[in-house]
Amino acid sequence: MTAIVSVKDLRKVYDGGFEALKGVTLEIEEGEILALLGPNGAGKTTLISALCGITVPTGGSATVGGYDIIESYRDTRRLIGLVPQDLSLEPFEKVITSVRLSRGLFGLRRDEALIEDILRRLSLWDKRNDQIKTLSGGMKRRVLIAKALSHEPRVLFLDEPTAGVDVELRRDMWEIVADLKTQGVTIILTTHYIEEAEAIADRIGVITDGQILLVQDTATLMRQMGRKELRIDLKTPVEAVPPVLGGYDLQLTADGAALSYSYDTNADGTGITALLGDLAKAGLALADIHTKQSSLEEIFVGLVHKEDAS
């Protein structure tokens, strides 16, 4: 696939010396959903702001659709839709008027059919004549998306798109993003909700301290870095792990009723067969066993902690 956003050694140093971006290099493919994960202050919003022309980078370069974000600012901005974190909307404006205005700001002619299509896809058509102040937080977030889509961008940046949205509306947002992808829109989102990235992103980028730790497709990331945990429920609780099982690094639950064993699915051997044999030799009777895949959140926390320790 072709990269529609290309970032090379992008840097941003603010007055006072704070370095928000420390040489970010990133290729974003056309038509994909890329999730940027990182703690507060990691550089996610600064990166988006630089690519959208809100802040000027102090080093490096970036292109959108082949246009340089500095030298061809107007060309790049026409290709970009931005949904910011803040619900910055005119409270007394009608929904449809606000979306029309956003399209007009790009010098485009009115297209009532397009505006209706966008509002219908975002479940806003029935509220098109409502004042924005009367909408819920989730509906206001949808209005922001509608405004960002009004000029038919090829790249959509979503900065914490489901912040402050309840679980049901968050899942509706996931469906909206998936629908946009089918229409060829490239989507870059930042999120604190790990399950959001795991559920909808084609690739995941981990950023911390102004640097990209890795960019990997979601399935491969889970496969390569995810571990599984085997939980062994015992018929009779024990007070401690028998010494004969000391080589397995087993964790005993507080009530002594279960053991947990972590293993790498990509290793030559999991050690489970030997463990089960040694459990029998130790006189431990099993009531049940089940496995759990490491979540993306556990992987992310591990990566950040590893980087902080290095």
Secondary structure as a PSIPRED ss2 file (coil, helix, strand):
# PSIPRED VFORMAT (PSIPRED V4.0)

   1 M C   1.000  0.000  0.000
   2 T C   1.000  0.000  0.000
   3 A E   0.000  0.000  1.000
   4 I E   0.000  0.000  1.000
   5 V E   0.000  0.000  1.000
   6 S E   0.000  0.000  1.000
   7 V E   0.000  0.000  1.000
   8 K E   0.000  0.000  1.000
   9 D E   0.000  0.000  1.000
  10 L E   0.000  0.000  1.000
  11 R E   0.000  0.000  1.000
  12 K E   0.000  0.000  1.000
  13 V E   0.000  0.000  1.000
  14 Y C   1.000  0.000  0.000
  15 D C   1.000  0.000  0.000
  16 G C   1.000  0.000  0.000
  17 G C   1.000  0.000  0.000
  18 F C   1.000  0.000  0.000
  19 E E   0.000  0.000  1.000
  20 A E   0.000  0.000  1.000
  21 L E   0.000  0.000  1.000
  22 K E   0.000  0.000  1.000
  23 G E   0.000  0.000  1.000
  24 V E   0.000  0.000  1.000
  25 T E   0.000  0.000  1.000
  26 L E   0.000  0.000  1.000
  27 E E   0.000  0.000  1.000
  28 I E   0.000  0.000  1.000
  29 E E   0.000  0.000  1.000
  30 E C   1.000  0.000  0.000
  31 G C   1.000  0.000  0.000
  32 E C   1.000  0.000  0.000
  33 I E   0.000  0.000  1.000
  34 L E   0.000  0.000  1.000
  35 A E   0.000  0.000  1.000
  36 L E   0.000  0.000  1.000
  37 L E   0.000  0.000  1.000
  38 G C   1.000  0.000  0.000
  39 P C   1.000  0.000  0.000
  40 N C   1.000  0.000  0.000
  41 G C   1.000  0.000  0.000
  42 A C   1.000  0.000  0.000
  43 G C   1.000  0.000  0.000
  44 K H   0.000  1.000  0.000
  45 T H   0.000  1.000  0.000
  46 T H   0.000  1.000  0.000
  47 L H   0.000  1.000  0.000
  48 I H   0.000  1.000  0.000
  49 S H   0.000  1.000  0.000
  50 A H   0.000  1.000  0.000
  51 L H   0.000  1.000  0.000
  52 C C   1.000  0.000  0.000
  53 G C   1.000  0.000  0.000
  54 I C   1.000  0.000  0.000
  55 T C   1.000  0.000  0.000
  56 V C   1.000  0.000  0.000
  57 P C   1.000  0.000  0.000
  58 T C   1.000  0.000  0.000
  59 G E   0.000  0.000  1.000
  60 G E   0.000  0.000  1.000
  61 S E   0.000  0.000  1.000
  62 A E   0.000  0.000  1.000
  63 T E   0.000  0.000  1.000
  64 V E   0.000  0.000  1.000
  65 G C   1.000  0.000  0.000
  66 G C   1.000  0.000  0.000
  67 Y E   0.000  0.000  1.000
  68 D E   0.000  0.000  1.000
  69 I C   1.000  0.000  0.000
  70 I C   1.000  0.000  0.000
  71 E C   1.000  0.000  0.000
  72 S C   1.000  0.000  0.000
  73 Y H   0.000  1.000  0.000
  74 R H   0.000  1.000  0.000
  75 D H   0.000  1.000  0.000
  76 T H   0.000  1.000  0.000
  77 R H   0.000  1.000  0.000
  78 R H   0.000  1.000  0.000
  79 L H   0.000  1.000  0.000
  80 I E   0.000  0.000  1.000
  81 G E   0.000  0.000  1.000
  82 L E   0.000  0.000  1.000
  83 V E   0.000  0.000  1.000
  84 P C   1.000  0.000  0.000
  85 Q C   1.000  0.000  0.000
  86 D C   1.000  0.000  0.000
  87 L C   1.000  0.000  0.000
  88 S C   1.000  0.000  0.000
  89 L C   1.000  0.000  0.000
  90 E C   1.000  0.000  0.000
  91 P C   1.000  0.000  0.000
  92 F C   1.000  0.000  0.000
  93 E C   1.000  0.000  0.000
  94 K E   0.000  0.000  1.000
  95 V H   0.000  1.000  0.000
  96 I H   0.000  1.000  0.000
  97 T H   0.000  1.000  0.000
  98 S H   0.000  1.000  0.000
  99 V H   0.000  1.000  0.000
 100 R H   0.000  1.000  0.000
 101 L H   0.000  1.000  0.000
 102 S H   0.000  1.000  0.000
 103 R H   0.000  1.000  0.000
 104 G H   0.000  1.000  0.000
 105 L C   1.000  0.000  0.000
 106 F C   1.000  0.000  0.000
 107 G C   1.000  0.000  0.000
 108 L C   1.000  0.000  0.000
 109 R C   1.000  0.000  0.000
 110 R C   1.000  0.000  0.000
 111 D C   1.000  0.000  0.000
 112 E H   0.000  1.000  0.000
 113 A H   0.000  1.000  0.000
 114 L H   0.000  1.000  0.000
 115 I H   0.000  1.000  0.000
 116 E H   0.000  1.000  0.000
 117 D H   0.000  1.000  0.000
 118 I H   0.000  1.000  0.000
 119 L H   0.000  1.000  0.000
 120 R H   0.000  1.000  0.000
 121 R H   0.000  1.000  0.000
 122 L C   1.000  0.000  0.000
 123 S C   1.000  0.000  0.000
 124 L C   1.000  0.000  0.000
 125 W H   0.000  1.000  0.000
 126 D H   0.000  1.000  0.000
 127 K H   0.000  1.000  0.000
 128 R C   1.000  0.000  0.000
 129 N C   1.000  0.000  0.000
 130 D C   1.000  0.000  0.000
 131 Q E   0.000  0.000  1.000
 132 I H   0.000  1.000  0.000
 133 K H   0.000  1.000  0.000
 134 T H   0.000  1.000  0.000
 135 L C   1.000  0.000  0.000
 136 S C   1.000  0.000  0.000
 137 G H   0.000  1.000  0.000
 138 G H   0.000  1.000  0.000
 139 M H   0.000  1.000  0.000
 140 K H   0.000  1.000  0.000
 141 R H   0.000  1.000  0.000
 142 R H   0.000  1.000  0.000
 143 V H   0.000  1.000  0.000
 144 L H   0.000  1.000  0.000
 145 I H   0.000  1.000  0.000
 146 A H   0.000  1.000  0.000
 147 K H   0.000  1.000  0.000
 148 A H   0.000  1.000  0.000
 149 L H   0.000  1.000  0.000
 150 S C   1.000  0.000  0.000
 151 H C   1.000  0.000  0.000
 152 E C   1.000  0.000  0.000
 153 P C   1.000  0.000  0.000
 154 R C   1.000  0.000  0.000
 155 V E   0.000  0.000  1.000
 156 L E   0.000  0.000  1.000
 157 F E   0.000  0.000  1.000
 158 L E   0.000  0.000  1.000
 159 D E   0.000  0.000  1.000
 160 E C   1.000  0.000  0.000
 161 P C   1.000  0.000  0.000
 162 T C   1.000  0.000  0.000
 163 A C   1.000  0.000  0.000
 164 G C   1.000  0.000  0.000
 165 V C   1.000  0.000  0.000
 166 D C   1.000  0.000  0.000
 167 V H   0.000  1.000  0.000
 168 E H   0.000  1.000  0.000
 169 L H   0.000  1.000  0.000
 170 R H   0.000  1.000  0.000
 171 R H   0.000  1.000  0.000
 172 D H   0.000  1.000  0.000
 173 M H   0.000  1.000  0.000
 174 W H   0.000  1.000  0.000
 175 E H   0.000  1.000  0.000
 176 I H   0.000  1.000  0.000
 177 V H   0.000  1.000  0.000
 178 A H   0.000  1.000  0.000
 179 D H   0.000  1.000  0.000
 180 L H   0.000  1.000  0.000
 181 K H   0.000  1.000  0.000
 182 T H   0.000  1.000  0.000
 183 Q C   1.000  0.000  0.000
 184 G C   1.000  0.000  0.000
 185 V C   1.000  0.000  0.000
 186 T E   0.000  0.000  1.000
 187 I E   0.000  0.000  1.000
 188 I E   0.000  0.000  1.000
 189 L E   0.000  0.000  1.000
 190 T E   0.000  0.000  1.000
 191 T E   0.000  0.000  1.000
 192 H C   1.000  0.000  0.000
 193 Y C   1.000  0.000  0.000
 194 I H   0.000  1.000  0.000
 195 E H   0.000  1.000  0.000
 196 E H   0.000  1.000  0.000
 197 A H   0.000  1.000  0.000
 198 E H   0.000  1.000  0.000
 199 A H   0.000  1.000  0.000
 200 I H   0.000  1.000  0.000
 201 A C   1.000  0.000  0.000
 202 D C   1.000  0.000  0.000
 203 R E   0.000  0.000  1.000
 204 I E   0.000  0.000  1.000
 205 G E   0.000  0.000  1.000
 206 V E   0.000  0.000  1.000
 207 I E   0.000  0.000  1.000
 208 T E   0.000  0.000  1.000
 209 D C   1.000  0.000  0.000
 210 G C   1.000  0.000  0.000
 211 Q E   0.000  0.000  1.000
 212 I E   0.000  0.000  1.000
 213 L E   0.000  0.000  1.000
 214 L E   0.000  0.000  1.000
 215 V E   0.000  0.000  1.000
 216 Q E   0.000  0.000  1.000
 217 D E   0.000  0.000  1.000
 218 T H   0.000  1.000  0.000
 219 A H   0.000  1.000  0.000
 220 T H   0.000  1.000  0.000
 221 L H   0.000  1.000  0.000
 222 M H   0.000  1.000  0.000
 223 R H   0.000  1.000  0.000
 224 Q H   0.000  1.000  0.000
 225 M H   0.000  1.000  0.000
 226 G C   1.000  0.000  0.000
 227 R C   1.000  0.000  0.000
 228 K E   0.000  0.000  1.000
 229 E E   0.000  0.000  1.000
 230 L E   0.000  0.000  1.000
 231 R E   0.000  0.000  1.000
 232 I E   0.000  0.000  1.000
 233 D E   0.000  0.000  1.000
 234 L E   0.000  0.000  1.000
 235 K C   1.000  0.000  0.000
 236 T C   1.000  0.000  0.000
 237 P C   1.000  0.000  0.000
 238 V C   1.000  0.000  0.000
 239 E C   1.000  0.000  0.000
 240 A C   1.000  0.000  0.000
 241 V C   1.000  0.000  0.000
 242 P C   1.000  0.000  0.000
 243 P H   0.000  1.000  0.000
 244 V H   0.000  1.000  0.000
 245 L H   0.000  1.000  0.000
 246 G H   0.000  1.000  0.000
 247 G H   0.000  1.000  0.000
 248 Y H   0.000  1.000  0.000
 249 D C   1.000  0.000  0.000
 250 L C   1.000  0.000  0.000
 251 Q E   0.000  0.000  1.000
 252 L E   0.000  0.000  1.000
 253 T C   1.000  0.000  0.000
 254 A C   1.000  0.000  0.000
 255 D C   1.000  0.000  0.000
 256 G C   1.000  0.000  0.000
 257 A C   1.000  0.000  0.000
 258 A E   0.000  0.000  1.000
 259 L E   0.000  0.000  1.000
 260 S E   0.000  0.000  1.000
 261 Y E   0.000  0.000  1.000
 262 S E   0.000  0.000  1.000
 263 Y E   0.000  0.000  1.000
 264 D C   1.000  0.000  0.000
 265 T C   1.000  0.000  0.000
 266 N C   1.000  0.000  0.000
 267 A C   1.000  0.000  0.000
 268 D C   1.000  0.000  0.000
 269 G C   1.000  0.000  0.000
 270 T C   1.000  0.000  0.000
 271 G C   1.000  0.000  0.000
 272 I H   0.000  1.000  0.000
 273 T H   0.000  1.000  0.000
 274 A H   0.000  1.000  0.000
 275 L H   0.000  1.000  0.000
 276 L H   0.000  1.000  0.000
 277 G H   0.000  1.000  0.000
 278 D H   0.000  1.000  0.000
 279 L H   0.000  1.000  0.000
 280 A H   0.000  1.000  0.000
 281 K H   0.000  1.000  0.000
 282 A C   1.000  0.000  0.000
 283 G C   1.000  0.000  0.000
 284 L C   1.000  0.000  0.000
 285 A C   1.000  0.000  0.000
 286 L E   0.000  0.000  1.000
 287 A E   0.000  0.000  1.000
 288 D E   0.000  0.000  1.000
 289 I E   0.000  0.000  1.000
 290 H E   0.000  0.000  1.000
 291 T E   0.000  0.000  1.000
 292 K E   0.000  0.000  1.000
 293 Q E   0.000  0.000  1.000
 294 S C   1.000  0.000  0.000
 295 S C   1.000  0.000  0.000
 296 L H   0.000  1.000  0.000
 297 E H   0.000  1.000  0.000
 298 E H   0.000  1.000  0.000
 299 I H   0.000  1.000  0.000
 300 F H   0.000  1.000  0.000
 301 V H   0.000  1.000  0.000
 302 G H   0.000  1.000  0.000
 303 L H   0.000  1.000  0.000
 304 V H   0.000  1.000  0.000
 305 H H   0.000  1.000  0.000
 306 K H   0.000  1.000  0.000
 307 E H   0.000  1.000  0.000
 308 D H   0.000  1.000  0.000
 309 A H   0.000  1.000  0.000
 310 S C   1.000  0.000  0.000
